[in-house]
């Protein structure tokens, strides 16, 4: 049930991402609007995931798990009926709220049924495999649907899947609560939601307009104030939804920073590459999904292999090494152009997916295994929350960079195509007002082909910048992993991945308990 839950939670990410060009054409959405399609999903996940974990501990994990499935079904149903981009935002937000409930509950269900942290690592590996499986099959399903039916039907599958899971869960799951007393942390919830929402709104609107606009400045200032208030609220709370003392564990802090940085680069990469396939290469959704499958299939293929190796190799080596391979893969993509073939693109995407397949299965297990057992659920929720913050900022930041670079390069490419004077100024003005997609709808007559070619060249310039930024983020994640997951006391921090049954050993920790080895190096024990 935990694996089904995480599949339902993550399925909309790549399903919607690969369909963005089709949605854009059907609803006349701008690039900024498309950023909100992705972020309307991940924002509620990031803002609500910690509170959902507390709700499960207090009121029952089975209840919250079932509520998450119901919200995912409701959100997909709303998007299925969408006639405007705003309705899709609403549907995505409901699905995101459901995913926020499912993610911590799925890990809590595993922890409840498998109390032995050494055995639990195997099931966390299976959980990660299902997460990556949802990302892998999403593009293919979306592509098949859009090739034979309207784009709205990409939202159909989560409805029966979630409802069937609810029916099965009602009979198969037993109710459980935290054995430790907890209560809802409303100050922490409110301040976290304000900080995350304001930050993402400020980045998206700043990239679409200007970071000096009053509403953008106010939003970013509110994000700083909200973040500061969250820290103060959690320090003073007698039942915090995120006990800040768990950040004393270098392994937890390191794995959390790594997952946030790497997902910022990865989800941002999926966003801009999907637009490249649609706006530049004019591929169908199925063709684009087949190409993205080259990235997402590798973690599934490599999960079992590196699950066995994880017992002999440290988490530091696997995470840092995997992210370095992903960095190389992203660097090779910076040479792609308008007419890059599938064969030329495939090996680069496989290289990227190979690095992610080595690194990602270890990150969650490292975070969960780096704290005392009674804080494993909080650690999982915190790690997932930061993962979603990175996922929310990815499309916002890279979408803004893509637009800024492409719009700036467009006049030069128009001149290179012989479109100067009034024709060039007209196209540039349309792009400044309506975004890059405005060119496709302009009546340019004989100049249409040259204008679209100039637009594609400008887009590729912006894509190259985004790929460089994504590669830099992956490299930063590798450096953070190498520094924070260093062996302490003669032991190497290690974590099980898919298929592993070995112990989780945190930096400075014990293989027997997963707890800090010395006072002052980790969270206090009850």
Buried (B, 14 or more C-beta within 10 A) or exposed (E): BBBBBBBBBBBBBBBBBBBBBBBBBBBBBBBBBBBBBBBBBBBBBBBBBBBBBBBBBBBBBBBBBBBBBBBBBBBBBBBBEBEEBBBBBBBBBBBBBBBBBBBBBBBBBBBBBBEEBBEBBBBBBBBBBBBBBBBBBBBBBBBBBBEEEEBBBBBBBBBEBBBBBBEEBEEEBEEBBBEEEBEBBEBBBBBBBBBBBBBBBBBBBBBBEEEEBEEBBEBBEBBEBBBEBBBEBBEEBEBBBBBBBBBBBBBBBBBBBBBBBBBBBBBBBBBBBBBBBBBBBEBBBBBBBBBBBBBBBBBBBBBBBBBBBBBEBBBBBBBBBBBBBBBBBBBBBBEBEEEBEEEEBBEBBBBBBBBBBBBBBBBBBBBBBBBBBBBBBBBBBBBBBBBBBBBBBBBBBBBBBBBBBBBEBBBEBBEEBEBEEEBBEBBBEBBEEBBBBBBBEBEBEEBEEBBBBBBBBBBBBBBBBBBBBBBBBBBBBBBBBBEBBBBBEEBBBBBBBBBBBBBBBBBBBBBEBBBBBEEEBBBEEE
